[in-house]
Every structure is written in C-alpha cells, then in structure tokens.
C-alpha cells in the first residue's frame, strides 16, 4: 500500500489557460513543483488519484501557480478545485543532517532542556530566513519557535520529541 504525503491544496483556477492556485504544505516547493515532476490529484468524489505532470510553476502573492501537461484550459482544471495534491513516499528524497520533512516535525512534543513540556508542533511557517514552528499550548496562546541552533537543541522524529532552550521572551 502506498503511503501518500500532502503537498498542497488546489484552491482555485487562475486565468483561462489551465493554471491552478495551490496553497502549499510542502517543505521544498521549488523542488516539488519542478517542471516534469509527477503529482497526484486526490478529489473527494474519486477513489483513485489522477496523475499529473507539472508543466509550469510560478509564485504569485502567497500562492503557487501550477499548470499540468494536457490540461491547457480552465474547463479541464475546474474539477480540481478543493482537491489535494500528494506525492508517494518514493518521491521523498534523502535530507542532509539537521533537515527534516514537515511531517516529521508536525505532531512532535516540544520540551525545554529542564524537561518542561511546552506543547505540540501544530504547523510550520516558512517566512524567510528560517522556519518557525507553531506550538499549541494548553490554556495559553500558541508559541512560535524559530528553527535556529540557539533555540532548538535536539530533534528526535522517531520519538516525536524536540528539545529547546527558550530565549528570553520566547514563551510569553
């Protein structure tokens, strides 16, 4: 059985030439949406995914705009609205030391070096220089943890644990 990984959601069409707007949930959009790569469209009302080959990729505002080979007009991609884009596990490459896929980080418990539990990583933001992990805390607002060496001491995806050294003001 194939294990699938969600890389984005098609939220709308863009123009009349078959482009779709995608809200990405992928670690490496430039790599994932490279021309010629295969993606799989999962629609609610269909039991089998539709294999599509990336024809073009560009970024517009906060969206990734994609077009697929053989889908050259809006009428052909209209049905994809709301569909999930996924890739099989076989398309995940090896990462370097200190690099992790989003699915390895999301769901991890974050603790301080003293052993205090902060919460669970719920989402990853990619604003620029470094990723920011959104940590859901009980009865408090979410904590934003920057993925930098000064803060993140240890990441253990197998045990779903992350150890941090909170900087002053980080958990307020």
N, C-alpha and C positions, 0 to 999 in steps of 0.2 A: 504494500500500500504506500502510495506516495505521500510524503509529508510536504505540505504547502506553506509558504510564507507570504504574508500580506505585504505588498509593497506600495499600494496606493488604492484610492477610490476614484472612479470616474464620476465627477460631479456634474458635468455639463458638456455640451459641444462648444466649439469655438469657431465661428465663421462657417462657410458653406463647403469647405474643401476636405471635410472629414477629420479635422483636428478635434481632440477631446481635452478637456481641462481635468487635471488629476491633482488631488490633494495627496501628496506623497507621505508614506510612513516607512520609507526605506532609508537605510544607512548611507548608501552611496548612490544618489540619484544619477549622477553623471555616468557611472559605470552601468547601473541597472538599465538605463534608458538609452544606451548606446545604439546607434543605427545598426540594424541587423539582429539585435538580441530578440529572443523569444520571450513573450509574456503570455499569461493565461487569464482570460476574462471569465470571471465567475458571476453569473447572473442568478438572481433568486429563483426564477421560474425554470431554470435549466439544470439537468442533472450532470451534464458534462461541461467542462470548461471549453472555451473557444481559444485556440492557439492563434496569436497574432505576432507579426514580426514588425519591430519598430522601424518606421520609415524616416521619421524626423522627431527631433526633441528640441525644445527651447523653453526657456523660463520666461513667464510673463506675470508680473506682480508676484503674488505668493503661490502661483500655480506652475506645475509642469505641464506644458502643452505637447501632446504626442499625436502623431499620425501613424497609421499602420498600413503596410503594403496590402493593396486590394480593397481598401476602404477609403475611396477618394472623394466621397461627398457626404454631406450631413445626413442624408437619408439612410446611409449604411451604418452610421455610428450612433444614431439617435437611440437605438435599443440598448446601448451600453450605459446609459445614464444610471447611476446608482450602483453599478457593478464594481466588484473588487478585482484589482489586478494582483496576481500572485505569481510566484516562481516556485519551482520544485526545489527541494533541498539540494539536489545535484547541481544547481546553478550557484550555490553559495561557495565562494572561494575561501581559501585559507587566509587568515588575517595575521598581521605581524603581532609581536609581543605588545601587550598593553592596548590592543584594539579588540573591540567586541561588537557583535551584531546587536541591534536594538532588542531582539527577542531574548538575548542572553541577560540583558540588564533589567528590562521591564519585569517586575514581579520580585526582584531581589529585596531582601530586608537590609536596611541601612542602619548600622550601629556605629557608635563612637568608639575610639580606642579604649575607653573606660568600660565599654560593654553596654552602654545605654542605648536602647532601641529608639530610633528616630521615626521610622515608618517604612513604607513600601514604595519603591520606584513605580510610578504610575504612567509616566510619559517622559519622552526625551525631546528637548527643544534643541534646534541647531541654528542659533542666532548668528554665528560667525566664527570667531577665533577658536572657541571650544564648545562642546556640547554642555547642556545644562539639564540635570536630571530633576524632574518634578517628583518630590517625595510626599506622599499622602500621610498626614499625621492625624492621630486621634484627637478630636476636640480642639484642634489648632489649624491655622491656615497652612497650606502646603509649603514645604521648604524647597528652595531652589538650590541645588548642589552643583557647583561648576565641576566639570571633569578636568581637574588640574592636579598636578603632582602634590602641591601644597595641601590639598584638601583630601583627595582620595588616596588612601594608603594601600588598600588591598581590595581586589575584586576576585571573588570566587564564584563564577557562574554555576559550577557543579553543585555547590551548597546553597546557591541563591543568597549569598551574603556579600555585602560591601561594607568595608570599614573606612570611616572617615576621621579626619582631625578637623573639627569645626573651627573656622576662623572667627574672630570676634564679630558679632552681629549677624552671622550666617543663619542661625536658627531662631531669630527673633521674629 
